[in-house]
């Protein structure tokens, strides 16, 4: 292995150390030699926790017991809590495309349960339930753009 290859390997090792320890800059001096490495890092964003609102039943747009097609409408459940998006971004219901969803209808959640990820400006933000209960409705699909305050899930609280 040439000296140049060893130097490149050492620099790569230093870069790995920087990433692992979330360092923005590293300066090393050894005798007359000096190396300075800097990583471009996005500025940390501060986001509010997901807002939770009690969801009141909206007045029916059609006669009670019917939907727009004239068929029977499912009953509207009251006293549900909405988990809403704290930011504008892209909703992901799974940690990776081939993974199982974070939560599904019927899943029991507690305040620390991660229910989804919202990607905003290339940053993946884990969204926690912040309520104990059962997921009654998943209101978004993976890859869907979401707005601030948009309902992501509805939860029947315990």
BELBEL-V103228 format. One record per backbone hydrogen bond with DSSP energy under -1.0 kcal/mol. CO is the residue of the C=O (numbers start at 1). NH is the residue of the N-H. Records with the same first field share a line. If there is no record, write none. Layout:
CO = NH / NH
This chain:
2 = 6
3 = 7
4 = 8
5 = 9
6 = 10
7 = 11
8 = 12
9 = 13
10 = 14
11 = 15
12 = 16
13 = 17
14 = 18
15 = 19
16 = 20
17 = 21
18 = 23
19 = 22
24 = 39
26 = 37
28 = 35
30 = 33
33 = 30
35 = 28
37 = 26
51 = 84
53 = 82
63 = 66
67 = 70
71 = 67
80 = 55
81 = 155
83 = 152 / 153
85 = 149
89 = 146
90 = 119
91 = 143
92 = 117
93 = 102
96 = 99
104 = 107
107 = 135
109 = 133
110 = 113
111 = 130
113 = 129
116 = 127
117 = 92
118 = 125
119 = 90
120 = 123
123 = 120
125 = 118
127 = 115 / 116
132 = 158
133 = 109
134 = 156
135 = 106
137 = 154
141 = 144
144 = 91
146 = 89
147 = 150
150 = 85
152 = 139
153 = 83
154 = 136 / 137
155 = 81
156 = 134
